[in-house]
Amino acid sequence: MAEEEIPQHLMELLTEAELASITGYRRPREQQRWLDAERWRYALSGAGRPIVGRFYARLKLAGLNPGLLLAAAERPHDEWQMDLGKVK
């Protein structure tokens, strides 16, 4: 049975072509230098290629700080409570 190809926009990780398009570099070492200079988080594959999550990349490209969004999402919801005692 042939594997069904996943549409690119549904993949969790950026493809090599997308990463090259964002960084402007094809060589993994140069991509890593660009990612480090721009303060992007990434992992390295066994072959030494940078791996960047698609959702993370979208946030970065939109000018949002993924770390702040994650911290806000992980904050317990019981840190504040609405005080309706003074409402008449």
N, C-alpha and C positions, 0 to 999 in steps of 0.2 A: 504494500500500500504506500503510495507516494505521500510524503509529508505535505500538508497544506501550508502555503506560504502566508505568514502573518503580515498584514498591511503595515507598512513602515510607521505610520502614525500611532499604531497600537503597541509597538515594541517598547519595552521598558528602558532600553539603553540606546544611546545615540549610535548610529552606524559609523563606520570609519569615514565614509564620505561626508556625513554631517559634521563630524568632529573636525575634519579637514576644512570644511566650509566655514565653520565658526572661528577656528584658530588661524586659518590661512596657511597652515602647514600640513604636509603629508607625513613627514617623519615623526614617529612617536616621541623622540627626544625633544624635538622642537615644539610639539604639541604640549608636552609636559611643561616646558619653560613658559609658554604662553599662559597655560592654565595657572601655573604658580604666580606669574606676574599679575594676573587678573584676579587672583585669590579665589579660584574655583576649586571645589573639592572633587577628588576623583580617586579611583582605585587603579591598580595596575593589574593587567591580565598576566597569566603565566608567561606570555610572550613579550611582556614589557610594554604593552600598549595601554594608554590611558582609557579608563572606562568611566563614562559620565551618564548619570541617569537622565532620562528624558524630562521628567517633571522638574528636577533640579535645574536643568538647562533652561527650561521655559521660564522659571522664576527669575533666574539670573538675567536672562535676556530681556525680561520685562522690567528690570531695575529693582526687583524686590530682593530682600535678604532672606534666603531660605532658612537660615539659622534662627532668625527672630520669629518667623512663622512657626517653625517647629517648637520653639520654646513656648510660644503662646498656646499651641495646640496641646502641649503636655502639661500645662499649668492646671492644677486641680480646680475644678469649677466651684468649690466651696470656699474659695479665698474671699469672696465678697458675698454679701447678702443684702437684698433690698429691704430697707426699713420702712414698712408701711404703717408703723405705729403712730406716726405723726400726721397721717393723711386723714382728713375729715370727710 
